[in-house]
Amino acid sequence: MRRIDAHHHIWDLSRRPQPWLLDAGLPKLHRTFDMRELTPTATEAGVVGTVLVQVLPSVAETREFLALAAADPLVQGVVGWVDLTAGGGAVAEAIAALRAGPGGDRLVGVRHLVQGERDPAWLAGPGVRAGLAAVAEAGLVYDLLVLPHQLPAAIEAVRALPGLRFVLDHLAKPPIASGELLPWAGDLRRLAAEPNVSCKLSGLVTEAGGAGWTTERLRPYAEVALDAFGPRRLLFGSDWPVCLAAASYGDVVDAAAELTARLTADERADVFGDTARRVYGLAP
């Protein structure tokens, strides 16, 4: 299978610090990770293209990621960052400037670290909504990085902007470690009822409590997502190198393959590549 990894990161500590790694209790990840490390591992797992996702709220980082994508054929798309609170006109100008630079044609989406916002209704702010409307006008995707308690605001945003394509990252980080399904599952199904949103099967191993995870602990959450979104709106993502806190890249790929084993060959092809190509507009 020619897979697409629809969600991974890189960072270079010599260029900019990543204090969130220490704040999140991930000291072993507090080092540089680059494409030279990822490429052979991803290629061995059958990955032929990736989507590189922003790490910091930094336009400079996004410019660097786009330039990297222009030079690296494995990176087929970049989900970057712009300041959504700056106003619709400023967001449109920021997107246009990114597209005008090296690798600008690889910009496929925008993301903000909503999970770190104290206001659970951050996505409902009028300035943010204007920024999201500008993202829609530019024809880009908006990646939703939210926690379970922020799903109601995400649902409102998706309904308010039917012309914007949304992609939910990491199933909204469900409480896998505690084994609870509600209210997360109900909110996820409500979100999935909106046709303009897809979802990434990603980030689950780290939400399962670290190295003690098993595929069976992940299965109830993956099944909810599969039932709610269906394979044509589900995208595989490794969340490398964050996943390394709990599992190897190969383990993450194998777990996703096991969780989708009941699907038909065409449905698995959707989850492992075709959905990402459609949603992000990646090259065939």
C-alpha positions in Angstrom: 0.0 0.0 0.0 1.3 3.5 -1.0 0.5 5.3 2.3 0.2 9.0 3.1 1.2 10.0 6.6 -1.2 12.9 7.1 0.3 14.2 10.4 3.9 14.5 11.5 6.2 17.2 12.8 9.9 18.2 12.8 11.8 20.6 15.0 15.3 21.9 15.3 16.4 23.1 18.7 19.3 25.0 17.2 16.8 27.3 15.4 14.1 27.8 18.0 13.4 26.3 21.5 10.6 23.9 22.1 9.7 24.4 25.8 6.4 22.6 25.5 8.3 19.3 25.3 9.5 19.8 28.9 6.2 21.3 30.1 4.5 18.2 28.7 6.9 15.8 30.5 8.6 14.6 27.3 12.3 15.2 28.0 13.5 12.3 25.8 11.9 14.2 22.8 13.8 17.4 23.7 16.2 17.1 20.8 16.2 17.9 17.1 14.1 15.7 14.8 14.4 16.2 11.0 13.4 14.6 7.7 16.7 12.8 7.5 15.6 10.7 10.5 12.0 10.3 9.4 12.4 9.4 5.7 14.0 6.0 5.9 11.6 4.9 8.7 8.5 6.2 6.8 9.6 4.7 3.5 10.1 1.3 5.1 6.5 1.5 6.3 5.3 2.1 2.8 4.8 5.9 3.1 5.2 7.8 -0.2 4.0 11.2 1.0 3.5 13.2 4.2 1.7 16.3 5.6 4.0 18.3 7.8 2.1 20.1 10.5 3.1 23.2 12.4 4.5 22.9 15.9 4.7 26.5 17.1 2.6 29.6 16.5 5.2 31.0 14.2 4.9 32.3 10.6 8.7 31.9 10.3 8.4 28.2 11.1 5.7 27.8 8.5 8.0 29.6 5.9 10.8 27.2 6.7 8.5 24.1 6.5 7.3 25.3 3.0 10.8 25.8 1.8 11.7 22.3 3.1 8.7 20.9 1.3 9.8 22.5 -2.0 13.1 20.6 -1.7 11.8 17.3 -0.3 9.5 15.2 -2.5 8.2 13.2 0.5 6.6 16.3 2.0 3.5 16.8 -0.2 1.7 19.3 2.0 2.2 21.7 4.9 -0.3 22.7 7.5 1.1 26.0 8.8 0.2 28.8 11.1 -1.2 32.3 10.8 -2.6 34.6 13.4 -6.4 33.9 13.1 -7.2 36.8 15.6 -5.6 39.4 13.3 -8.7 39.9 11.2 -9.9 38.5 7.9 -7.9 40.9 5.8 -4.7 40.3 7.7 -5.1 36.5 7.6 -5.7 36.7 3.8 -2.5 38.7 3.4 -0.5 36.3 5.5 -1.7 33.4 3.5 -0.9 35.2 0.2 2.6 36.0 1.5 3.3 32.4 2.4 2.0 31.2 -1.0 4.3 33.7 -2.7 7.4 32.3 -1.0 9.4 29.1 -1.7 7.2 26.0 -1.5 4.1 28.2 -1.3 2.2 25.7 -3.4 2.6 23.1 -0.7 0.5 25.1 1.8 -2.6 23.0 2.2 -3.9 24.1 5.6 -3.7 26.2 8.7 -3.7 25.2 12.4 -3.8 26.9 15.8 -3.0 25.3 19.1 -6.6 25.6 20.4 -5.9 22.9 23.0 -3.7 25.4 24.9 -6.4 28.2 25.0 -8.0 28.7 28.3 -11.3 29.8 26.9 -13.2 26.7 25.8 -15.1 28.8 23.3 -12.0 30.4 21.7 -13.2 29.2 18.3 -16.4 31.2 18.7 -14.7 34.5 19.0 -15.7 37.0 16.2 -12.1 37.7 15.3 -11.3 34.0 15.0 -14.4 33.3 12.9 -13.3 36.1 10.5 -9.9 34.5 10.3 -11.4 31.1 9.6 -13.5 32.6 6.9 -10.4 33.9 5.3 -8.9 30.4 5.4 -12.0 29.1 3.6 -11.8 31.9 1.0 -8.2 30.9 0.3 -9.3 27.3 -0.3 -7.3 25.9 2.6 -8.1 23.3 5.2 -8.3 24.1 8.9 -6.9 21.5 11.3 -8.8 21.4 14.6 -6.5 20.7 17.5 -8.9 20.5 20.5 -9.5 18.6 23.7 -12.8 16.8 24.4 -14.2 19.7 26.4 -13.6 22.0 23.4 -15.6 19.9 21.0 -18.9 21.8 21.5 -17.2 25.0 20.3 -15.6 23.1 17.4 -19.1 21.8 16.4 -20.4 25.4 16.4 -17.5 26.6 14.3 -17.9 23.8 11.7 -21.6 24.6 11.4 -21.0 28.3 11.1 -18.5 27.8 8.3 -20.0 25.2 5.9 -17.7 26.3 3.1 -14.5 25.5 5.1 -13.0 22.0 5.2 -12.1 21.0 8.7 -9.9 18.1 9.8 -10.0 17.0 13.5 -6.6 16.1 14.8 -6.0 13.0 17.1 -9.8 12.3 17.5 -9.8 15.3 19.9 -7.5 13.4 22.2 -10.0 11.1 23.9 -9.5 9.9 27.5 -8.0 6.5 26.5 -5.9 6.2 29.6 -9.0 6.2 31.8 -11.1 4.1 29.5 -14.0 6.6 29.4 -16.0 7.0 26.2 -18.6 9.6 27.3 -19.2 12.5 26.7 -16.4 12.4 24.1 -18.0 9.8 21.9 -21.3 11.7 21.7 -19.7 15.0 20.9 -17.5 13.3 18.2 -20.6 11.8 16.6 -22.2 15.3 16.6 -19.1 16.7 14.9 -19.0 13.9 12.4 -22.6 14.6 11.4 -21.4 17.8 9.7 -20.2 16.9 6.1 -17.4 19.5 6.0 -15.2 17.8 8.6 -12.9 14.8 8.5 -10.8 13.2 11.2 -7.3 11.9 11.7 -6.6 8.5 13.1 -3.6 9.8 14.9 -2.1 10.5 18.3 -3.8 7.6 20.1 -0.8 5.8 21.5 0.2 8.9 23.6 -3.3 9.3 24.9 -3.4 5.7 26.1 -1.0 6.3 29.0 2.4 5.8 27.4 4.4 2.6 26.8 1.6 0.5 28.4 -0.7 1.0 25.5 -2.2 -1.9 23.5 -4.2 -2.0 20.3 -7.2 -3.3 22.2 -7.2 -0.2 24.4 -7.3 1.9 21.3 -9.9 -0.1 19.6 -13.1 1.3 21.2 -12.1 4.9 20.3 -11.0 4.0 16.7 -14.3 2.1 16.3 -16.3 5.2 17.3 -14.4 7.3 14.8 -14.8 4.7 12.0 -18.5 4.4 12.6 -19.0 8.2 12.9 -16.8 9.4 10.0 -16.5 6.4 7.8 -13.3 5.5 5.9 -13.8 8.3 3.3 -13.4 10.9 6.0 -10.7 9.3 8.1 -7.0 9.9 7.6 -4.0 8.0 9.0 -1.3 10.1 10.8 1.7 9.0 12.7 2.1 12.1 14.9 5.9 11.4 14.7 8.0 12.2 16.7 5.5 12.8 19.5 4.4 9.2 19.1 7.9 8.1 20.1 7.1 8.8 23.7 4.9 5.7 23.6 5.7 3.7 20.4 7.9 3.4 17.4 6.8 4.7 14.0 6.4 1.1 12.8 4.3 0.2 15.8 1.9 3.1 15.1 1.5 2.1 11.5 0.9 -1.5 12.5 -1.6 -0.5 15.2 -3.6 1.6 12.6 -3.5 -1.3 10.2 -4.8 -3.7 12.8 -7.6 -1.2 13.9 -8.7 -1.0 10.3 -8.3 -4.7 9.3 -12.1 -5.3 9.1 -12.4 -2.7 6.3 -12.3 -3.6 2.6 -9.2 -3.0 0.6 -10.7 0.2 -0.9 -11.7 1.5 2.5 -8.2 0.9 3.9 -6.8 2.7 0.9 -9.0 5.7 1.8 -7.8 5.8 5.4 -4.1 5.3 4.5 -3.9 7.8 1.7 -6.9 8.6 -0.6 -8.8 10.6 2.0 -5.7 12.8 2.7 -5.2 13.3 -1.1 -8.8 14.4 -1.5 -9.1 16.6 1.7 -5.7 18.3 1.4 -5.6 18.3 -2.4 -2.3 16.4 -2.6 -0.8 15.3 -5.9 -2.0 11.8 -7.0 
